[in-house]
């Protein structure tokens, strides 16, 4: 169902992992299909222009809400790839877990970053889902591994053999832009701040911001996220996103990433490990700031 649409380099990496660990290849391959079988309730925003006029930067939120009772919170990992030549793309960071080669959160040396929300509550505009096509976690990795611009990423999404219902977000610090994508086997609708959907009083359009709270149809979270974005409109920053947007909306329990796409800086927090102290949810915990520019240019 997916092999035909999957780059061979994914299988090579999975085989290498199987050889190194002794875990059967098929088991590792099936684990990497988990995104196609589950729905994570997550949130995102992209903010630029007048929404961030205090700094003039482009910021993007990826709040990942999923299982904090399983193993994931115990094995957070940022894997940075440095391809040997342009055939294999450019440097990028996969923000995930040990042994995970798909991508749900990440950014690249080209100042391109991704966000994603699994859709549990769609409307009829999504059309049909499918299990035949490219796994969306592989498509998202291809974006940050190979695509130089937002336009490249949108072309990849709209021409792909897509599978399940999602909302994707792609930002580009070079062009100070972000787009949200309504994603399914049937449609790939691209939205900016002036035509963002769904249209509802709990999901108002906000100048120079595209955002989604927890799902396509999720009034409680979307309403709070919209209110906080409106409150800080003109002065949205990673710092007040951490203190007054994600913490108030209570989104990003497993991990929360904020990308400064203008300067290629990452702010990230993970849920509390088993046996650790402090707040449980990632959005309530201390964030780590990482300047990704020197990380991406490392040669060894």
N, C-alpha and C positions, 0 to 999 in steps of 0.2 A: 504493500500500500504506500510506503514512503521511500523505499530504496531507490526507485527510479528518479526521484526528485531530490536526492541527498548527495551532496558532494562526496567524492571518494575519500577526501582528506578526513572527513569525520570517521569513517570506518577504519582508516589507518590509525587514527589516534585511539579509537576504542580498542582495536587489536593490540596496540602497544600497552594500553592499560591492563588488558586481560593477561598478556604475557608477563607483565611485571608483578601482578598481584596474585595470579592463579585463579582469579574469578572468571567463570566462563564468559566468553564474549557475548553470547546471546543474553545472558542475565544483565550485563552492563548495557547492552543495546536496549533492552526492554525498559530498564530503569530510566533511560533517557527519553522514553516516550511518555513519561509521567505528565508532562505538560499538556499532552493531547487528551488525557483522560481525566484531568482534574480541573477545577476552576478556582483560581486564587482571586480573592477580592482585594484589589489594590487601588492606588490613586496616583495621579500625576498632574503636573502642570508644566507648561512652558511659558516663560515670561520675558519680554523684551521691550524696547522702545519706551513709551510713556509709563509702562508698568514698573520699570526699573530705572527711571530717569535719575535717581539719586546717584547711581553708579554708572549708568550707560551700558550695563552688561546684559548678557543673555544667560538666564538661569533655567534649570530644568529639575523637576522633582520626579523621583521614582520611589514611591512608597510601596513596599512589598508586604502584603498581608496574607499570611498563609498559616502553616502548621507550626506552632511553637511548642508542641508537646512531643514531637518526633525527634529525629536525630539532627535536623538541619542547624539548629541554633548552636550545636556543639562543634560544628566543623566549618565555620565561615572561612572563606579564602578568596583573595583577589589574585587571579592568575593573569600575568602579563605575558603576552606573546610578542616575540620579535622575529617576524618572518625573515628568512635568509635572503629573499629577493621579492620584487614586486609581484611576481607570479602568485605568491601566497599572501598578498595583501600588505598591510602596513601594521605598525605596532598598535595593540589594543589591549584593554583590560576587561576581563570577564569577572564581574563581581558576583560571586556565588558561593560554592562549597567545594570541599576537597572531592576530587573525582568527577566533577561536573563539567562537561565540555560544551553543552548547549549554553544559551545565554538568555537571561531574563533581565539583567541589569548590566550596563557596561558603557564604556566610552572609548574613543580612539584618539590617536595622535593627530587625526584630521579634524579634531574638535566636533566630532559627531557623536551623539549619545542616544540611547534608547530608553523608553519606558513601555510598560505593557500592563494590561488589565484583562484577566479572564472574565468573560461575560456569562453570567448565570441568568440574568434577567434582560434579555434582548426585547426588541419590538419587531414587528413584521418587516421592517426595512432591512434586517440582516439577511433575510432569505434563508438559504440552506447551509448546513454544515456538511463536512465530509471527513472521512478518515484517509482519503487518498490524496496525497500531495506532500509538500515539504513541511516537516514539523516546524512549528512557528519558532521554537527555541533555536533551531538551526538557521532559519531565515534571519532572526535578529542578530545572531552572531555574524552571519555573512555581511550584514549591514556595517557593523563596526570593524570587521576585518577587511572588507574590500571597497566600501563605498567612500568616495572623497567628499561628497556633498549631500545636502538634503535631497536635491533632485535625483541623484543616483539612487538613494534609498527609496524614494517614492516610486521610481521606475521599477525597482526590484519588487516592491510590494504589489504594485498594481498588475505586474505581468506574471506573478508567481502562481503556481497551482496551490491555492490556499486550502486550509482545512477548517479548523473550529472557530467559533465566535470569539473575537478579541477586540480590544481597543489598543492600538499601538500609538506611541508618540515618538517622534524623531526630531531632535534639535541639531542645529548647525551654528556653531559660534562664529564661523567665518562670515556668514551672511546674516547673522543676528536673526535667526528665524526658527520657528517650530511649527510642526503640523501634527494634528491628531488624525488617526485613520480608523474608521469603522471597518473592521476586517472580518470576513467570513469566506466560505467557499464561493458565495454568490457575488459579494460586493467588496470593493476597496474604495471607500469614499473618503476623500481627503478634506479636512476642515482647517480653517484659520479662525482668527478671533471674530471675524464679521459674519461667518456663516456656521459657527459651531452648533452642533446638535448633540443631544435632543434639545428641542425648544420647549422650555417650561419655566414657570416662575421660580422653581427650585434650582434651575440651571441657567441663570441669566448670562448673556454674553457680556464679556468684560474686555475693554480695550487692551490690545496687545497681550492677551493671555488666552491660552487654550488649556482647559482643565477638565478632569473627570474625577468624581469621588466614588470609589469602591465598585462601581458597575455602570452599565449604560442607564438603567432605570433604578436609581437609588436615591430618592429624595432626601432622606435624613442626612447622609454623609455629604452629598453634593451641596446641599443648602449651607451646611456649616463651612465647608471648604470655600464656597463662593463668598460667604460673608467675611472670612478671614482674608481672602485675597483682595476683596474690595477695601477692607480696612487698611491694608498696607500697600494698596496700589500707589505707585510712584516711588515706593521705597522698599520693594521686595528684595530681600537679600538672603543668603544662606543662613545668616545668624537669626533673623526674625522668622524665617521659615521653621527653623528648629525650635525656637522658643514659643512661637505664637501661631503657627499654621498647622504643622503636623501634630504637635502636642495637643492643640485644642480640638482639631478634627479627629484625633486619635486614629491615625492611619500610618501604616508602616511598622507593623508589630514584629515581623521576622527580620527585615532589614530596611533601612531607609537610606537612600542616596540622593544627594543634591549635587548637581554638576554646575560648576561655573565654567560655561563653555567659552567665554571670552578669554579666560586665562588658563583653561584646562586644569582646573583644580577640583578635586573630589572631596566631599564631606560625606562620611558614612558611619552608620551605627548598626550594630547587630543585637538581636535579642539576647537576654541573659543566658549564659551557659548553665548547664546543670551543675549545681554545687557552688556557683558564684553568688555574689551579693549584689545589692542594688536593685533598681527597677527592672521589671521583667521585659517590658516592651522596648523594642529598639528605639521608637520615637521618644521615649522618656530617658534614654541613656545618654552618656557622653558620646559625642561624635569625634571622629578622627579626621583631621584635615591633611590631605595628601596633595602636594604639588606634582601632578602627573607629567609635567614637561620633562624633567630630568629622568623620570622613570621610563618614559617612552624612548629616550635616546640612548639608554644604556646599551652597551654592546656585549657585555659579559654577564 
